[in-house]
C-alpha cells in the first residue's frame, strides 16, 4: 500500500482573517504588540508582524494614537518613524470597542445614588470619555462590522435600577467613607444618636440606597450603617486589616442587601407554579438550594440572613409564597398580612 505524502500547509498570506469583528481583532493585536515593545515599532515592522499591508497599519494607528497615547520617534535622520506608547501612558490605557463602551454606559444609572460626591464626579468623567468614544465617527463608513454612531445606543440600551435615594447633602460623608475603605483606615462619624468608629469593609449600593458594612470598633461587631443616617464622617490615621476569612458575599447577601446581624438558620419557602420561573431563574442568595415538585411547585432553602429583609421579599410574592420554616419568620409574615388587612378595612 502506497502512503500519501504529507504536504505542509501553506503559510497564511496577508488578508482578512475569518470571523466577525476582524478589524477589532487586528487593532487589539497591534495594541498588544506596541505595549509589549516599549521601544516601539515601525510601520513596516508592524505590517510584517500583523501580516497586514502598510496602508492598513497606518489606518489602525490613527485609532490607536488617541487610545494609547502613541508618539512617533525618529529612528535615523530621514528614516522611518518608530511608533511607541508614550512612557507616561504605559500601563494606564485601556482600549475599548464601540460596543463595549455602549454596554458600560448602560450601567451608569446604577451609580446615581452616589451623585453629589467626588466619587460620582470621577465616574462622570469616565462616562463622558466613554460617550465620546462611542460617538466617534467611524474610520470606514461602509463594509464595517462596527456600530454606527447615529444609532443613539447610549439612550437605547438601558439598565433600569431601583429608584435611588438622593445623597446630595451627604456627598462629603460618602467620599470620606470611600477614602477610608480604599486606604484601610478607621473612619469616625455620627450615626443617628451614636458616635461611631468603624473599619469599613464593604460599600454597597442596593435598591437605590448606599450603605456601609464594617466593624464597629467599640462594640467589636460587624454592623450595617445606612448612609442617610451618617453625618460628619472623618478619616482617622489609624489603619486596619481585613479579617483573614473576609467574604463580601456573607456581608451583602444577594437580593436582601447588607445584613446587620446575619442569621445562619435556613429558611424553607414554597412557591406555587405561578412564581416558579421567577424563583428558578434568579440567584437570590449565594447558598440557596432549589427543589421542584412534579406539579410545578418550587421549594427554596436559603439562609435567613436579615430576617426583616427576607419577610419583605416573601411578601412581594403575595399568595404565591408560603414560609414553611422557621416558625418565627412564618409568624412575622402572618402578622404583616393581618396588619395590612386591618389597614385595608378587611
C-alpha positions in Angstrom: 0.0 0.0 0.0 1.4 3.4 -1.0 1.4 6.1 1.6 0.3 9.5 0.7 2.8 12.3 1.0 2.2 14.8 3.8 2.2 18.2 2.3 2.9 21.0 4.7 0.1 23.6 5.0 0.8 26.8 3.2 1.5 29.8 5.5 -1.4 32.2 5.7 -1.0 35.1 3.4 -1.8 38.6 4.4 -5.5 39.3 4.1 -8.8 39.4 6.0 -9.0 36.6 8.7 -12.2 34.6 9.0 -14.8 35.5 11.6 -16.6 38.6 12.9 -15.1 41.8 14.2 -11.9 41.3 12.2 -10.9 45.0 12.4 -11.2 44.9 16.2 -9.1 41.8 16.5 -6.4 43.4 14.4 -6.4 46.6 16.4 -6.3 44.6 19.6 -3.4 42.6 18.3 -1.5 45.8 17.3 -2.1 47.3 20.7 -0.6 44.2 22.4 2.5 44.4 20.1 3.0 48.1 20.9 2.5 47.7 24.6 4.9 44.7 24.7 7.7 46.6 22.9 8.3 49.8 24.8 10.8 50.9 22.2 8.1 50.8 19.6 7.9 49.5 16.0 8.0 51.0 12.5 5.0 50.7 10.2 6.9 48.1 8.1 7.7 46.0 11.2 4.0 46.2 12.3 2.9 45.2 8.8 5.2 42.2 8.9 4.2 41.0 12.4 0.5 41.6 11.8 0.6 40.3 8.2 -1.1 43.4 7.0 -0.5 46.0 4.4 1.3 49.2 5.4 -1.9 51.1 4.4 -4.0 49.1 6.9 -1.3 49.6 9.6 -1.5 53.4 9.1 -5.3 53.4 9.3 -5.2 51.4 12.6 -2.5 53.6 14.0 -4.9 56.6 13.7 -7.3 54.7 16.0 -4.7 53.7 18.5 -3.0 57.1 18.6 -5.7 58.6 20.8 -6.5 55.5 22.7 -2.9 54.6 23.7 -1.2 58.0 23.6 1.1 56.9 20.7 4.0 59.1 19.6 6.3 58.8 16.6 10.0 58.6 17.4 12.6 59.1 14.6 15.0 56.2 14.1 17.6 57.8 11.9 17.7 61.2 10.1 15.4 60.8 7.1 14.4 57.2 8.2 11.0 55.9 9.2 9.4 56.8 12.5 9.1 54.2 15.2 5.7 54.3 16.8 5.5 53.7 20.6 3.3 54.2 23.6 4.3 57.3 25.4 6.2 56.4 28.6 3.8 58.4 30.7 0.9 56.4 29.3 2.3 52.9 29.6 0.1 50.7 31.8 -2.6 53.4 32.1 -4.6 52.9 29.0 -7.5 50.6 28.2 -8.7 50.1 24.6 -12.4 49.7 24.1 -14.6 48.9 21.1 -17.7 50.9 20.5 -19.9 48.0 21.6 -18.1 47.7 24.9 -18.4 51.5 25.5 -22.2 51.4 25.0 -22.6 48.5 27.4 -20.6 50.2 30.1 -22.6 53.4 29.5 -25.9 51.5 30.0 -24.9 50.8 33.6 -24.2 54.4 34.6 -27.6 54.9 36.2 -26.7 52.2 38.7 -24.4 54.8 40.3 -27.0 57.6 40.6 -27.1 57.3 44.4 -23.5 58.4 44.5 -24.4 61.8 42.9 -23.2 64.7 44.9 -19.9 63.1 45.9 -16.4 63.5 44.4 -16.6 59.8 43.7 -19.6 60.3 41.4 -17.7 63.2 39.6 -14.8 60.8 38.9 -17.3 58.3 37.4 -18.9 61.1 35.4 -15.6 62.0 33.8 -15.1 58.4 32.7 -18.7 58.2 31.4 -18.2 61.3 29.3 -15.0 59.8 27.8 -16.9 56.6 27.0 -19.6 58.6 25.3 -17.0 60.4 23.2 -15.5 57.1 22.2 -19.0 55.6 21.4 -20.0 58.6 19.3 -16.6 59.0 17.5 -17.0 58.8 13.7 -16.1 55.5 12.1 -12.9 55.2 10.1 -14.8 53.4 7.4 -18.5 54.1 6.9 -19.0 51.1 4.6 -18.3 47.4 4.9 -17.7 47.6 8.6 -18.9 45.5 11.5 -18.8 48.3 14.0 -21.8 50.1 15.3 -22.9 53.3 13.6 -22.5 56.5 15.7 -26.0 57.7 14.8 -27.7 54.7 16.3 -28.0 56.6 19.7 -27.4 53.4 21.6 -26.4 55.4 24.6 -30.1 56.1 25.0 -31.4 52.8 23.8 -29.5 50.3 26.0 -30.8 50.9 29.5 -30.1 49.4 32.9 -33.2 50.2 35.0 -32.1 50.5 38.6 -34.3 50.7 41.7 -35.4 54.4 42.2 -32.4 55.9 44.0 -32.3 57.9 47.2 -30.7 61.4 46.9 -27.5 61.9 48.9 -26.6 65.3 47.6 -26.3 66.7 51.1 -24.0 63.8 52.2 -21.5 63.6 49.3 -18.7 64.6 51.6 -19.5 61.8 54.1 -19.6 59.3 51.2 -16.2 60.5 50.0 -14.7 60.1 53.5 -16.1 56.6 53.9 -14.8 55.6 50.4 -11.3 57.0 51.2 -11.2 55.1 54.5 -12.2 51.9 52.7 -9.7 52.4 49.9 -6.8 53.2 52.4 -7.9 50.6 55.0 -8.3 53.4 57.6 -10.7 53.8 60.5 -13.5 56.4 59.9 -15.4 58.2 62.6 -18.9 59.6 62.1 -22.2 60.4 63.8 -24.8 57.7 63.2 -28.3 58.7 64.5 -27.5 59.4 68.2 -24.2 57.4 68.4 -20.6 58.4 67.7 -19.1 55.5 65.7 -15.6 54.5 64.9 -15.7 51.9 62.1 -13.4 49.8 59.9 -15.3 50.0 56.5 -15.4 46.5 54.9 -18.0 46.9 52.1 -19.7 49.9 50.4 -23.0 48.6 49.0 -25.4 50.3 46.5 -28.6 48.3 47.0 -32.2 49.1 46.0 -31.1 52.7 45.2 -29.6 53.2 48.7 -26.0 53.3 49.9 -24.9 51.5 53.0 -21.5 50.6 54.5 -20.8 47.3 56.3 -18.0 47.4 58.7 -16.6 46.6 62.1 -17.9 48.8 65.0 -14.6 49.3 66.9 -16.3 50.0 70.2 -18.7 47.0 70.1 -16.3 44.7 68.2 -19.1 43.6 65.9 -19.9 43.9 62.2 -22.8 46.3 61.6 -24.6 48.0 58.7 -24.7 51.8 58.5 -27.2 53.3 56.1 -25.6 56.5 54.6 -28.7 58.6 55.1 -28.1 58.3 58.9 -24.4 59.1 58.7 -23.1 62.6 59.4 -19.7 64.3 60.0 -17.6 61.5 58.7 -13.8 61.9 59.1 -11.0 59.5 58.2 -8.6 58.8 61.0 -4.9 58.0 60.8 -5.3 54.5 62.3 -5.2 51.7 59.8 -6.9 48.2 60.0 -6.5 44.9 58.3 -9.3 42.9 56.6 -10.1 39.7 58.5 -8.4 36.5 57.2 -11.8 35.0 56.5 -13.2 38.2 54.9 -16.0 37.3 52.4 -18.0 40.2 50.9 -20.9 37.8 49.9 -21.5 37.0 53.5 -22.0 40.7 54.3 -24.1 41.6 51.2 -26.5 38.7 50.7 -27.9 38.7 47.2 -31.4 40.1 46.9 -31.5 41.1 50.5 -28.8 43.6 50.6 -26.4 44.3 53.6 -27.0 42.2 56.6 -26.9 43.9 60.0 -26.7 40.7 62.1 -26.5 37.5 60.0 -28.9 34.7 60.9 -27.4 31.5 59.7 -30.5 29.4 60.1 -32.1 28.1 56.9 -35.5 29.2 55.8 -37.6 27.0 53.6 -40.1 28.8 51.3 -42.5 27.1 48.9 -43.6 28.9 45.8 -46.5 27.8 43.6 -46.2 27.3 39.8 -47.1 31.0 39.1 -43.8 32.1 40.7 -41.7 29.1 39.9 -40.0 30.5 36.9 -39.1 33.7 38.7 -37.6 31.9 41.6 -35.7 29.3 39.4 -34.2 31.9 37.1 -32.5 34.1 39.7 -29.8 33.6 42.3 -31.3 35.2 45.3 -28.5 34.1 47.7 -25.1 32.5 47.1 -26.0 29.5 49.3 -29.6 28.8 48.0 -30.9 25.3 47.2 -33.9 24.6 44.9 -36.2 21.6 44.6 -39.0 21.3 42.0 -42.2 19.2 42.6 -44.0 17.3 39.7 -46.9 19.8 39.9 -44.6 22.8 39.3 -44.1 24.0 42.8 -40.6 25.1 43.9 -39.1 24.9 47.4 -36.2 27.3 48.1 -33.9 26.7 51.0 -31.9 29.8 51.9 -30.1 31.2 55.0 -32.4 33.6 56.9 -29.7 36.4 56.8 -31.6 39.6 57.6 -35.0 38.4 58.9 -36.8 41.6 58.2 -35.5 41.8 54.6 -36.5 38.2 54.0 -40.0 38.8 55.2 -40.4 41.8 52.9 -39.1 39.8 50.0 -41.6 36.9 50.6 -44.5 39.3 50.9 -43.6 40.6 47.5 -44.8 37.3 46.0 -48.3 37.7 47.6 -50.2 34.4 47.8 -47.7 32.6 45.6 -45.3 32.1 48.5 -45.5 30.2 51.8 -42.9 30.1 54.5 -42.6 26.6 55.9 -39.8 27.2 58.3 -38.6 28.7 60.6 -41.7 29.5 62.7 -40.7 33.0 63.7 -40.3 34.1 60.1 -43.6 32.5 59.2 -45.2 34.3 62.2 -43.8 37.6 61.0 -45.3 37.1 57.5 -48.7 36.4 59.0 -48.5 39.4 61.3 -47.7 41.7 58.4 -50.6 40.3 56.3 -53.0 40.8 59.2 -51.9 44.4 59.7 -52.2 45.1 56.0 -55.7 43.6 56.0 -56.7 45.6 59.1 -55.5 48.9 57.4 -57.4 48.0 54.3 -60.6 47.7 56.4 -60.9 44.0 56.0 
